[in-house]
Amino acid sequence: MEPLGIAVRAVIEADARCGVLIVAGCGPIGLFAIGAAKALGAVRVLASDVSEVRLDLARRVGADYVIDARRAVLANAVRAANLGELADCAIDTSGNPEAIGQALAALAAGGRLVMLGLPEEPVSIDLARDVILREVSVRGLYGRLIDETWLQVERLLRAGRLSVDPVMTHTFALEQHAEAFELASKGAAGKVLFAP
């Protein structure tokens, strides 16, 4: 519920209904965001990552189009997948400075970027070109709204509109914590769970 709630809140804040959404970063929160966007009415969801494992998971949770960020410029790939148009909104869960810049460049004028990923260093953005002149909204988001988000997530799960099963890729005993963290840090898994 914790990372799922953050993903659902991000999709709601991005206002992805009836639009084209980019999810940059397909770790567990990004994967949950893809499923939430489909459940909440996004017309098309495009997913971007550098891990083939995670791009495959993105397909399994409902991404309409996946983009290998090592091989493609995001804006060009979005246009190719979206009849020549850029996206309406984007959610960055990667925290990667290059992914953030590419997500901004892949937004149409008036688009929205919701940032969840935590960059490990300052991020340089051309505010004039990428934000101000194109009237793009940029919003940071940290966590979920306790009661409201839990209720939204519960409704989606109970209605059967959102499946988390494809994201839950590995379960480990607590004693296997080193192996679990190594797998998760390599980007070779979805959500890694511990079973006490």
TAHU-V645881 format. One record per residue. RES is the residue in three letters. NEAR is the number of other ideal C-beta (glycine too) atoms within 12 Angstrom. D_LAST is the distance of its C-alpha to the last C-alpha in Angstrom with 1 decimal. Layout:
# TAHU-V645881
RES:NEAR:D_LAST
RES:NEAR:D_LAST
This chain:
# TAHU-V645881
MET:22:17.7
GLU:20:18.1
PRO:31:19.4
LEU:36:21.0
GLY:33:22.9
ILE:36:24.3
ALA:48:25.5
VAL:44:27.1
ARG:37:28.8
ALA:45:30.1
VAL:45:31.6
ILE:33:33.3
GLU:36:34.6
ALA:42:36.0
ASP:27:37.7
ALA:39:37.1
ARG:22:38.6
CYS:14:41.4
GLY:29:41.2
VAL:36:40.1
LEU:53:36.9
ILE:57:35.7
VAL:58:32.1
ALA:53:32.2
GLY:44:28.9
CYS:51:26.5
GLY:45:23.1
PRO:36:20.5
ILE:43:22.7
GLY:52:25.9
LEU:47:24.6
PHE:48:23.6
ALA:54:27.1
ILE:52:28.8
GLY:45:27.4
ALA:46:28.2
ALA:47:31.7
LYS:34:32.5
ALA:31:31.3
LEU:35:33.4
GLY:21:36.6
ALA:34:36.9
VAL:23:39.7
ARG:28:38.4
VAL:45:35.3
LEU:52:35.7
ALA:51:32.8
SER:48:33.3
ASP:42:31.1
VAL:29:31.7
SER:29:28.9
GLU:20:29.9
VAL:25:26.3
ARG:41:25.9
LEU:33:29.4
ASP:23:28.6
LEU:36:25.6
ALA:42:28.0
ARG:25:30.3
ARG:25:27.7
VAL:39:26.8
GLY:33:30.6
ALA:35:32.3
ASP:25:36.0
TYR:30:36.7
VAL:37:34.8
ILE:41:36.4
ASP:23:35.6
ALA:38:36.3
ARG:19:37.3
ARG:15:40.2
ALA:23:41.4
VAL:21:42.7
LEU:42:40.7
ALA:31:43.9
ASN:20:45.7
ALA:28:42.8
VAL:41:42.4
ARG:24:46.2
ALA:18:46.0
ALA:29:43.3
ASN:28:44.9
LEU:13:48.6
GLY:12:49.6
GLU:21:48.0
LEU:34:45.5
ALA:46:42.3
ASP:34:42.3
CYS:45:39.1
ALA:55:36.3
ILE:55:32.8
ASP:48:31.8
THR:42:28.2
SER:38:28.9
GLY:26:30.5
ASN:30:32.8
PRO:22:36.4
GLU:26:38.0
ALA:38:35.8
ILE:40:36.7
GLY:31:40.4
GLN:37:40.4
ALA:50:38.7
LEU:41:41.5
ALA:32:44.2
ALA:42:42.9
LEU:42:43.3
ALA:28:46.5
ALA:20:48.7
GLY:18:47.2
GLY:35:43.6
ARG:36:40.5
LEU:44:37.8
VAL:43:34.5
MET:36:32.7
LEU:40:28.9
GLY:34:28.4
LEU:22:28.9
PRO:22:31.6
GLU:10:31.4
GLU:11:35.2
PRO:9:38.0
VAL:27:38.9
SER:14:42.5
ILE:24:43.7
ASP:16:47.3
LEU:16:47.4
ALA:11:51.0
ARG:16:50.5
ASP:29:46.9
VAL:25:46.6
ILE:15:49.9
LEU:13:52.4
ARG:23:50.1
GLU:16:48.9
VAL:31:45.2
SER:25:42.7
VAL:29:39.9
ARG:23:37.0
GLY:20:34.0
LEU:30:30.9
TYR:17:28.0
GLY:21:25.3
ARG:29:25.8
LEU:19:27.9
ILE:15:25.7
ASP:11:27.3
GLU:17:29.3
THR:28:26.8
TRP:21:24.1
LEU:18:26.9
GLN:31:28.0
VAL:34:24.7
GLU:18:24.1
ARG:18:27.6
LEU:31:27.2
LEU:23:24.1
ARG:11:25.6
ALA:13:28.9
GLY:12:27.3
ARG:21:28.9
LEU:33:25.9
SER:22:23.4
VAL:35:20.2
ASP:19:19.3
PRO:25:21.3
VAL:33:19.7
MET:25:16.1
THR:28:16.8
HIS:25:13.8
THR:18:10.1
PHE:23:8.5
ALA:14:6.0
LEU:14:5.9
GLU:11:8.9
GLN:19:10.6
HIS:17:11.0
ALA:13:14.8
GLU:20:15.2
ALA:24:13.4
PHE:17:15.6
GLU:16:18.6
LEU:23:18.3
ALA:26:18.1
SER:14:20.9
LYS:18:23.1
GLY:29:23.3
ALA:23:22.4
ALA:30:19.6
GLY:36:19.2
LYS:33:16.1
VAL:27:13.2
LEU:25:9.7
PHE:18:6.2
ALA:14:3.8
PRO:10:0.0
